[in-house]
């Protein structure tokens, strides 16, 4: 993943978009060193949407499995719906 500080995005936007489109390279836009947004290709985004829909469907069919999978993972990577209340 290619990190780019927010201050550098405007002058490099064309390059960032071409990297995503032509090289399927994801770029993470950072602010004070922390990830704030991603620029990805359309096919990558479409795959991610499709994968998320499959996961949601499986989550509904196998809720205990997802609770088990979420155990021990850092809170930052566990979606709110999977986190224990």
Secondary structure, 3 states (H helix, E strand, C coil): CEEEEHHHHHHHHHHHHHHHHHHCCCEEEEECCEEEEEECCHHHHHHHHHHHHHHHHHHHHCHHHHHHHHCCCCHHHCCCCCCCC
